[in-house]
């Protein structure tokens, strides 16, 4: 088993980036133009994934990272 040296190497972080990249164009469509609150919530949730993984990794504690 290899040691993860950067949070960018974590599969959950990579998938979170892909999700974020997909959410932004999807929420820019006209269907979301009427509901700005839902659009903002979906974008914040997607960004939260990568942010939480990076934050947990940078705490340098195995228990918190898990």
RAMOWO-V736617 format. One record per residue. RES is the residue in three letters. PSI is psi in whole degrees, -180 to 180 (NA if undefined). OMEGA is omega as a letter, one per 20 degrees, with the letter a starting at -180 (NA if undefined). D_FIRST is the distance of its C-alpha to the first C-alpha in whole Angstrom. Layout:
res	psi	omega	d_first
RES	PSI	OMEGA	D_FIRST
RES	PSI	OMEGA	D_FIRST
This chain:
res	psi	omega	d_first
UNK	132	a	0
UNK	157	r	4
UNK	136	r	7
UNK	123	a	9
UNK	-26	a	13
UNK	148	r	15
UNK	-21	r	16
UNK	-18	r	17
UNK	-9	a	13
UNK	130	a	13
UNK	-40	r	14
UNK	-37	r	17
UNK	-43	r	19
UNK	-42	r	19
UNK	-34	r	21
UNK	-39	r	23
UNK	-41	r	24
UNK	-42	r	25
UNK	-45	r	27
UNK	-43	r	28
UNK	-29	r	29
UNK	-34	a	31
UNK	-42	a	33
UNK	-51	r	35
UNK	-36	a	37
UNK	-39	a	37
UNK	-4	r	38
UNK	-5	a	41
UNK	165	a	43
UNK	-27	r	46
UNK	-31	a	45
UNK	-6	a	43
UNK	-24	a	46
UNK	-20	a	48
UNK	78	a	46
UNK	-34	a	44
UNK	-43	r	43
UNK	-43	r	41
UNK	-49	r	39
UNK	-41	r	39
UNK	-42	r	37
UNK	-40	r	35
UNK	-44	r	34
UNK	-40	r	33
UNK	-42	r	31
UNK	-43	r	29
UNK	-32	a	29
UNK	-34	a	28
UNK	-56	a	24
UNK	-35	r	23
UNK	-44	a	25
UNK	-38	r	23
UNK	-47	a	20
UNK	-42	a	21
UNK	-45	r	23
UNK	-39	r	20
UNK	-42	a	18
UNK	-7	r	20
UNK	-13	r	21
UNK	25	r	19
UNK	125	a	19
UNK	-40	a	16
UNK	-45	a	18
UNK	-36	a	20
UNK	-40	r	17
UNK	NA	NA	16
